[in-house]
Amino acid sequence: MLNQGLVQVYTGKTREMNLAHIGLSLRATGQNLRTFMMGFLPHPYVDTEDRALSFLKPNIVVERVPLKHIPPDEDLHARDRDTISESLEHVREVLFGGAFDIIILEEINQVIDMGIIPVSTIIDLIKRKPATVELVLTGRNARGEIIEQADLVTEMIEHSREEWSRRIDGSNQEGCVGVITGNGKGKTTYCLGMAMFFATTGIPSSVLQFIKSPRAYGEIIAIERFPNLQIKSMGEGFILGSSKPSKKHKEAARGAWEACLREIFSLRYGLIILDEINVATQLGLVHPDRVREMMFLKPRSLHIILSGRNAHLEMMEHASAVFEMKEIKHPFHKGIRARKGIEF
């Protein structure tokens, strides 16, 4: 059980799906938290998402609104609108039922923006939620009233994306290089969600963490449930404030980069995520020229994601896609510390 449950909002204008809540489910499972997710609108990756989340059972229960018609743009049949409202009543029962630690309302922001559910209804839900339950709202175009009530808000911004790099399930014929950066929360969990999607479709995937030390983080524990997916934490822990990297940090980063190159050119993987590599380059732990060189020399079919705040300009210029997780609100500014199953 969480000692303190907050309200998280993941939103943006881009049609790219933010997978942070998928990665959050993985982390929460590793710390034995229980998650309930209601999917309010269909999206192109529903089947892949459901298969990925099935590996997290029984810690997660996924339900979806049974729409009769797939909505073109913002047009929904009246019967489907009623079904969505009924599903929200079911969510309310689950929220106050005490069986779950995290409640995820997938695509609820878009449903509110379409006028199907009044924003006042969600505000009431936020204000009345149990103090020990984490409430996560996702989807484009979050309303200002909800942002005002939330504890954490991240806006996903698409800076660039080549047309052929669109698919997030590994079905691209040519490997892409993505950059996930920004000062907002959700970069690592987005990457974990992406890795879960790839692994679920049978693509061997690897997550290499450059800053995190080998501790029992939630994702480290839960990722063992997945075939085709591994994670390695090879750092010496976070470097706070203006602290300069120690000799141990430098040696760990050198070893992590060498291991990274071995995995990239081993031809064993379809996706490799270099988590916090952007931070490592900014701190001088890994030279950005080496990363840029790797981007050009990597195997043609390999997908690579470079994550972390303060991404190097040249890496962004040469990437297939660049997404920024922009901080709108962050609970750390209120003195709320990292919580087991949510932040680690």
Secondary structure by P-SEA (a helix, b strand, c coil): cccbbbbbbbccccccccaaaaaaaaaaaaabbbbbbbbcccccaaaaaaaaaccccccbbbbccccccccccccccaaaaaaaaaaaaaaaaaaacccccbbbbcaaaaaaaaccccaaaaaaaaaaccccbbbbbbcccccaaaaaaccbbbbbbbcccccccccccccccbbbbbbbbcccccaaaaaaaaaaaaaaaccbbbbbbcccccccccccccccccccbbbbbcccccccccccccaaaaaaaaaaaaaaaaaaacccccbbbbcaaaaaaaaccccaaaaaaaaaaccccbbbbbbcccccaaaaaaccbbbbbccccccccccccccccccc
